[in-house]
Amino acid sequence: MNKPYELNIRDGKPYWMVDILWVVLAEQSTTNGTYSLMWQLCPQGSGPGPHCHDQDESFYVLDGQITYRAGGETLVATTGSFVWIPRGTVHSFKVDSPTATLLNSYTPAGFEQVIIHGGKAATHFELSPPGMGMSLS
């Protein structure tokens, strides 16, 4: 059964993967599998190559500029932009600005497990050290 909860970003689980700092704010265990949410700090040029997954994915750009390629379209998102990518759509993105900060969510939950199990637990809330460029695909 779902129940309300609160989590401050500083109490979230931080990970480094594909040169990005990911902080897990909501995951399948806290949302009964319905939703996941991660905060991301991304350096310029970072982002995963083309991939797809079984969840609808959305991004809200808090700061910066990111170019998304999804379903044959190019979407340039800047501070304040919302991007939605339907499940099964091949997509990728690259950060254009020096850094970008965003919220990244999935319905249903599940993709966050890729980060939790495939990423490296971050020791501090900063961009990843060089060489943390593991692939999402």
Helices and strands as residue ranges (DSSP letters): G 9-11, E 13-17, E 20-26, H 28-31, E 36-43, E 56-63, E 65-70, E 73-78, E 82-85, E 91-95, E 99-107, H 112-118, E 120-121
